Amino acid sequence: MLGSMTDLDHGPDAEDRKIITLARSARARNAVPEGAAVRDETGRTYVAGTVALPSLRLSAVQTAVAMAVASGAKGLEAAAVVTAAAEPAAEDLAAVRDLGGAGTPLLLAGPDGALRGRTEA
């Protein structure tokens, strides 16, 4: 396992549910394998889907982090990805850690939006 997925003793809070819903919407709206959303240090959210061009490949999380950086974000409070994958990709954890710092949570939800795990970057 790439990160330490924590047990889900309690469900996500309202702000975490919001970024999961935004990530799920991006995935569905754009018909891409993954949708992601990140919340910056000011509470602004950035939503993205997978980018798969011949010359550019970015995961949804990488794209959302890049959008936050391009918009001036200095840090992240949390990130979420909606995917069929069983665990977050190492590259996604690295991107979240780069902007949010060690310990920033990455929420992993299934295509149905159900939270499956929470990993600290």
Protein Blocks (a to p, Z undefined) as FASTA:
>chain_A
ZZdcdddfbccdfklmmmmmmmmmmmmmnopabdcddddfkopacdddddddfkbccdfk
lmmmmmmmmnopabdfbdcdddfbfbdcfklmmmmmmmnoghiacddddfkopafbdcdZ
Z
